[in-house]
Amino acid sequence: MTEQFTSNPAGWFHKFCEASLGILAVTVIIQIPLDIFTSIWEYLGDYDKYYFIIQAVLPLIGGAVYATLWHDRERTGRINSGWHHAILLGMLRYWLAYSISVYGFAKILKTQLQSPGYRLDMPLGDLNGFALTWYYFGYSYTLAVILGLFQVGGSILLLFRRTTLIGVMVLLPVMVNIVLINLFYDIAAGAFFNSIIYTLGLVYLLFNDFEKLKAAFWDLVERFPTIGGKNQWAKNGLRFLVIAAAFATIYQYLWNDKTDKILLGTWKVEKLLKNRQPVTETAWLKDSTAWNKVYFASWNGAAFSPNPYRYLPAESLRGSYEFDSLKNDIRFIFQNPAKKGGKDDTLHIAVTNRTQKSMHLHFVMASDTVDLQLARLR
């Protein structure tokens, strides 16, 4: 039996969105074989200069023309709108399923989220948002596979009309998260653009079933017994109290936090004296107490590092500290390997000439008098 498509009247903007996304889907589908046979792009020249026209301008112009003709013919009864809706939504679903599952398989087959070896040896503070994102999500292959399976599984659900809405609800949270990561972690512009249009396509499919969603999540009346009768003031007060209590829980922690906020940061040792004798810049290669950087990290403690390029815990002096801003005194508690059993030891460090960007530290460690002239790096 042949399925009959019924008319489904909609406004011009609705048709414009549907037509634009449908044309975009067609352009992507056409590009698939072109990407495989790269000689065509070599003939055309630099692909990047055509990308924006093909993926953005062409669908918008074509969508406007298509929607205008469609809307005009619908009013005169010369077109079956139901058939057009079915075709365009079908192209949209299949395009999204292909495009999103490509990224899913890329995670599973390890062509995405893989950091090159040289990047793994870079200091963490020198990595940009893209490198940090790739390293973080690539650290666990299991997590990458799970994300990939969500993308592939949700895409499969898009291929069936009965499960399209479920597929959208699986994929949309994933894609919104990807959009935010691409935006705030400066991921490549092409990836950001793709994530935007995939998300817009999913949002359109979601709102295409708006009446179903409204019936399920808004109109449906829960059958739980009512507590408190019709006293809405008491109910709303209790709702507010729940959120306010959550805020107060964290705020009181910040209010009671007395850890150092003044010295907090990374400091470069501009000048190091031991027993009033200057220590050479290369002394750190043989002497782990020839410090080049000092880190004050509040409740995370403090660390004196000899390596000027990166922090290595094994060669650094690390411990907790308390800073008295009135006395300009630091009480630094660290584990002293020179003591039997590696017991804790305490240094009393005098702070002088302290400004926002520089300060001088003076203390006695073992039998050495140490002076450090520090300049703030960050």
C-alpha positions as CSV (number, residue, x, y, z in Angstrom):
1,M,0.0,0.0,0.0
2,T,1.4,3.4,-1.0
3,E,1.7,5.9,1.9
4,Q,-0.2,9.1,1.4
5,F,1.3,12.4,2.5
6,T,-1.2,14.8,3.9
7,S,-0.9,18.6,3.8
8,N,0.8,20.1,6.8
9,P,0.4,23.9,6.5
10,A,3.2,26.0,8.1
11,G,4.4,29.5,8.1
12,W,7.1,30.8,5.7
13,F,9.8,30.9,8.4
14,H,9.1,27.2,9.2
15,K,9.5,26.3,5.6
16,F,12.6,28.5,5.3
17,C,14.3,26.6,8.2
18,E,13.3,23.2,6.8
19,A,14.4,24.0,3.3
20,S,17.7,25.6,4.3
21,L,18.7,22.6,6.4
22,G,17.5,20.3,3.6
23,I,19.7,22.0,1.0
24,L,22.6,22.0,3.5
25,A,22.1,18.3,3.8
26,V,22.2,17.8,0.1
27,T,25.4,19.9,-0.3
28,V,27.1,17.7,2.4
29,I,25.9,14.5,0.7
30,I,27.3,15.7,-2.6
31,Q,30.6,16.6,-1.0
32,I,31.2,13.1,0.3
33,P,32.4,11.6,-3.0
34,L,34.2,14.8,-3.8
35,D,36.2,14.5,-0.6
36,I,37.0,10.9,-1.5
37,F,38.2,12.0,-5.0
38,T,40.5,14.8,-3.8
39,S,41.7,15.5,-7.4
40,I,38.4,17.4,-8.0
41,W,39.3,19.8,-5.1
42,E,42.8,20.1,-6.5
43,Y,41.3,21.2,-9.8
44,L,39.1,23.8,-8.0
45,G,42.0,25.1,-5.9
46,D,41.9,26.0,-2.2
47,Y,38.8,24.3,-0.7
48,D,38.7,26.6,2.3
49,K,37.6,29.6,0.3
50,Y,34.6,27.7,-1.0
51,Y,33.6,26.2,2.4
52,F,31.7,29.1,3.8
53,I,29.8,29.7,0.5
54,I,28.8,26.1,0.2
55,Q,27.9,25.4,3.8
56,A,26.3,28.8,4.8
57,V,25.5,31.2,2.0
58,L,24.1,28.7,-0.6
59,P,21.7,27.0,1.9
60,L,20.3,30.3,3.1
61,I,19.7,31.7,-0.4
62,G,18.4,28.5,-1.7
63,G,16.2,28.0,1.4
64,A,14.6,31.5,1.0
65,V,13.8,30.9,-2.7
66,Y,12.5,27.4,-2.0
67,A,10.4,28.5,0.9
68,T,8.9,31.4,-1.1
69,L,7.9,29.2,-4.0
70,W,6.6,26.5,-1.7
71,H,4.5,28.9,0.4
72,D,3.0,30.6,-2.7
73,R,2.0,27.3,-4.3
74,E,0.6,25.9,-1.0
75,R,-1.8,28.8,-0.8
76,T,-3.2,28.1,-4.2
77,G,-3.4,24.3,-3.6
78,R,-0.8,23.4,-6.2
79,I,1.6,21.5,-4.0
80,N,1.5,18.6,-1.5
81,S,3.2,20.1,1.6
82,G,3.1,16.9,3.4
83,W,5.3,15.2,0.8
84,H,7.8,18.1,0.9
85,H,8.0,18.0,4.7
86,A,8.6,14.3,4.6
87,I,11.4,14.6,1.9
88,L,13.2,17.5,3.6
89,L,13.0,16.0,7.1
90,G,14.2,12.7,5.7
91,M,17.3,14.4,4.2
92,L,17.9,16.3,7.4
93,R,17.7,13.1,9.5
94,Y,20.0,11.2,7.3
95,W,22.5,14.0,7.0
96,L,22.7,14.5,10.8
97,A,23.0,10.7,11.3
98,Y,26.0,10.5,8.8
99,S,27.7,13.7,10.0
100,I,27.5,13.0,13.8
101,S,28.3,9.3,13.5
102,V,31.5,10.3,11.6
103,Y,32.7,12.0,14.8
104,G,31.6,9.1,16.9
105,F,33.6,6.6,14.8
106,A,36.6,9.0,14.9
107,K,36.6,8.7,18.6
108,I,36.3,4.9,18.6
109,L,38.9,4.4,15.9
110,K,41.3,6.8,17.5
111,T,41.5,9.4,14.8
112,Q,40.2,12.1,17.2
113,L,41.3,13.1,20.7
114,Q,44.9,11.8,20.1
115,S,47.7,14.1,21.3
116,P,51.1,14.0,19.6
117,G,54.0,12.9,21.8
118,Y,55.7,16.3,21.7
119,R,52.7,18.0,23.1
120,L,52.7,15.7,26.1
121,D,56.1,17.0,27.1
122,M,55.0,20.7,27.0
123,P,54.4,22.5,30.3
124,L,50.7,22.6,31.2
125,G,50.6,26.4,31.3
126,D,51.8,26.6,27.7
127,L,49.0,24.5,26.3
128,N,46.1,26.3,24.5
129,G,42.5,25.3,24.9
130,F,42.5,22.9,21.9
131,A,45.5,21.0,23.3
132,L,44.1,20.8,26.8
133,T,40.7,19.5,25.5
134,W,42.4,16.9,23.3
135,Y,44.6,15.7,26.2
136,Y,41.8,15.6,28.7
137,F,39.3,13.7,26.6
138,G,42.0,11.5,25.1
139,Y,43.4,10.5,28.5
140,S,40.8,7.8,28.9
141,Y,40.0,5.8,25.7
142,T,37.1,4.3,27.6
143,L,35.5,7.7,27.9
144,A,36.2,8.4,24.2
145,V,34.4,5.2,23.3
146,I,31.4,6.0,25.4
147,L,31.1,9.4,23.8
148,G,31.5,7.9,20.4
149,L,28.8,5.2,21.1
150,F,26.4,7.9,22.2
151,Q,27.0,9.7,18.9
152,V,26.7,6.6,16.8
153,G,23.8,5.2,18.7
154,G,21.8,8.4,18.6
155,S,22.5,8.7,14.9
156,I,21.1,5.2,14.3
157,L,17.9,6.3,16.1
158,L,17.6,9.3,13.8
159,L,17.4,6.9,10.8
160,F,14.0,5.6,11.9
161,R,10.9,8.0,12.0
162,R,9.5,6.2,15.1
163,T,12.8,6.7,17.1
164,T,13.8,10.1,15.7
165,L,12.7,12.1,18.8
166,I,14.6,9.6,21.1
167,G,17.7,10.0,18.9
168,V,17.4,13.8,19.2
169,M,17.1,13.7,23.0
170,V,20.2,11.4,23.1
171,L,22.3,13.6,20.8
172,L,21.3,17.1,21.7
173,P,22.9,17.2,25.2
174,V,26.1,15.8,23.7
175,M,26.1,18.4,20.8
176,V,25.3,21.3,23.1
177,N,28.3,20.3,25.3
178,I,30.5,20.1,22.2
179,V,29.4,23.5,21.1
180,L,30.3,25.1,24.4
181,I,33.7,23.3,24.5
182,N,34.4,24.4,20.9
183,L,33.4,28.0,21.8
184,F,35.2,28.5,25.1
185,Y,38.3,26.3,24.4
186,D,39.1,27.9,21.0
187,I,38.7,24.7,19.0
188,A,39.2,25.0,15.2
189,A,36.6,27.3,13.5
190,G,35.5,24.5,11.1
191,A,34.7,22.2,14.0
192,F,32.8,25.0,15.8
193,F,30.8,25.8,12.7
194,N,29.9,22.1,12.2
195,S,28.8,21.7,15.8
196,I,26.6,24.7,15.5
197,I,24.8,23.5,12.4
198,Y,24.4,20.0,13.7
199,T,22.9,21.4,16.9
200,L,20.5,23.7,15.0
201,G,19.4,20.7,12.9
202,L,18.7,18.7,16.1
203,V,16.9,21.6,17.7
204,Y,14.7,21.9,14.6
205,L,13.8,18.2,14.8
206,L,13.0,18.6,18.5
207,F,10.7,21.6,17.9
208,N,9.1,19.8,15.0
209,D,7.6,17.5,17.7
210,F,6.8,20.4,20.0
211,E,3.2,19.2,20.6
212,K,4.4,15.8,21.7
213,L,6.9,17.3,24.1
214,K,4.3,19.7,25.5
215,A,1.9,16.9,26.1
216,A,4.6,14.7,27.8
217,F,6.4,17.3,29.9
218,W,3.9,20.1,30.6
219,D,0.3,18.9,30.1
220,L,0.8,15.6,31.9
221,V,-0.6,15.8,35.4
222,E,1.3,13.9,38.1
223,R,-0.8,11.6,40.3
224,F,1.2,12.0,43.5
225,P,-0.8,13.2,46.5
226,T,-0.7,16.9,47.2
227,I,1.2,18.0,50.3
228,G,0.4,21.3,51.9
229,G,-2.9,21.8,50.1
230,K,-3.2,25.0,48.1
231,N,-0.7,27.0,50.1
232,Q,1.6,28.1,47.2
233,W,3.5,30.6,49.4
234,A,4.8,27.8,51.6
235,K,5.6,25.6,48.6
236,N,7.5,28.3,46.8
237,G,9.3,29.3,50.0
238,L,10.5,25.7,50.5
239,R,11.6,25.5,46.8
240,F,13.6,28.7,47.3
241,L,15.1,27.4,50.6
242,V,16.5,24.3,48.9
243,I,18.5,26.4,46.3
244,A,19.5,29.0,48.9
245,A,20.8,26.3,51.2
246,A,22.9,24.9,48.5
247,F,24.4,28.4,47.8
248,A,24.9,29.0,51.6
249,T,26.8,25.7,51.9
250,I,29.5,26.8,49.5
251,Y,29.5,30.5,50.5
252,Q,30.1,29.6,54.2
253,Y,33.1,27.6,53.1
254,L,34.5,30.6,51.3
255,W,33.7,32.9,54.2
256,N,35.6,30.7,56.7
257,D,38.5,30.1,54.3
258,K,41.4,31.9,55.9
259,T,44.1,30.5,53.6
260,D,46.6,32.8,51.9
261,K,45.3,35.0,49.1
262,I,48.1,37.6,49.1
263,L,51.1,35.6,48.0
264,L,49.0,33.3,45.8
265,G,50.7,32.8,42.5
266,T,53.9,31.8,40.6
267,W,57.1,33.7,41.4
268,K,60.4,33.7,39.6
269,V,63.7,33.8,41.6
270,E,65.6,36.7,40.1
271,K,68.4,36.5,42.6
272,L,69.5,33.7,45.0
273,L,72.1,34.1,47.8
274,K,73.4,31.4,50.1
275,N,75.5,32.6,53.0
276,R,75.5,36.0,51.1
277,Q,77.1,34.4,48.1
278,P,75.3,34.5,44.7
279,V,74.2,31.2,43.2
280,T,74.9,30.8,39.5
281,E,72.0,30.3,37.0
282,T,73.1,26.8,36.1
283,A,73.6,25.6,39.7
284,W,70.1,23.9,39.7
285,L,71.5,21.2,37.3
286,K,73.4,19.7,40.3
287,D,71.8,21.3,43.3
288,S,68.1,20.8,44.1
289,T,68.2,23.7,46.5
290,A,69.3,26.2,43.8
291,W,65.6,27.3,43.3
292,N,64.4,29.1,40.2
293,K,60.7,29.3,40.9
294,V,58.5,29.5,44.0
295,Y,54.8,28.5,43.9
296,F,52.3,29.7,46.6
297,A,49.1,27.9,46.1
298,S,47.0,28.7,49.2
299,W,45.5,25.5,50.6
300,N,47.3,23.5,48.0
301,G,50.6,24.4,49.7
302,A,53.8,25.9,48.5
303,A,56.7,24.5,46.4
304,F,60.3,25.6,45.8
305,S,61.4,24.3,42.4
306,P,65.0,24.3,41.0
307,N,63.9,23.6,37.4
308,P,63.2,26.9,35.6
309,Y,61.2,25.2,32.8
310,R,58.8,22.8,34.5
311,Y,57.8,21.6,37.9
312,L,58.9,18.1,38.9
313,P,57.7,17.0,42.4
314,A,60.6,14.6,43.0
315,E,63.2,17.4,42.9
316,S,61.3,20.2,44.5
317,L,60.7,21.2,48.1
318,R,57.0,21.1,48.9
319,G,54.8,21.6,51.9
320,S,52.0,23.5,53.5
321,Y,52.3,27.1,54.7
322,E,50.7,29.9,56.7
323,F,51.2,33.6,55.9
324,D,50.8,36.2,58.6
325,S,50.4,39.5,56.7
326,L,50.7,41.6,59.8
327,K,54.1,40.1,60.8
328,N,55.1,39.4,57.2
329,D,56.1,35.9,58.2
330,I,55.6,32.6,56.5
331,R,55.5,29.4,58.5
332,F,56.5,26.7,55.9
333,I,56.0,23.0,57.0
334,F,57.7,20.4,54.8
335,Q,58.8,16.8,55.0
336,N,62.6,16.8,55.6
337,P,64.3,13.7,54.2
338,A,67.4,14.5,56.2
339,K,65.5,13.7,59.4
340,K,65.1,10.2,60.6
341,G,61.9,8.8,59.1
342,G,61.4,11.9,57.0
343,K,59.7,13.8,59.7
344,D,58.2,17.3,59.2
345,D,60.3,20.3,59.6
346,T,59.4,24.0,59.8
347,L,60.9,27.0,58.2
348,H,60.2,30.5,59.4
349,I,60.5,32.8,56.4
350,A,60.7,36.5,56.8
351,V,59.1,38.6,54.0
352,T,60.4,42.0,53.2
353,N,59.9,44.7,50.5
354,R,56.6,43.1,49.6
355,T,54.7,44.6,46.7
356,Q,52.1,43.2,44.3
357,K,54.9,42.3,41.8
358,S,57.9,41.5,43.9
359,M,59.2,40.5,47.4
360,H,62.3,39.3,49.3
361,L,62.4,36.1,51.4
362,H,65.0,35.4,54.1
363,F,65.3,32.2,56.1
364,V,67.9,29.8,57.6
365,M,67.8,26.2,56.3
366,A,70.1,23.7,57.9
367,S,73.3,25.7,58.3
368,D,72.7,28.0,55.3
369,T,71.3,31.5,55.3
370,V,69.1,31.9,52.2
371,D,67.9,35.1,50.5
372,L,65.5,35.0,47.6
373,Q,64.5,38.0,45.5
374,L,61.2,37.1,43.8
375,A,59.2,38.6,40.9
376,R,55.7,37.6,40.2
377,L,55.1,35.7,36.9
378,R,51.4,35.1,37.3
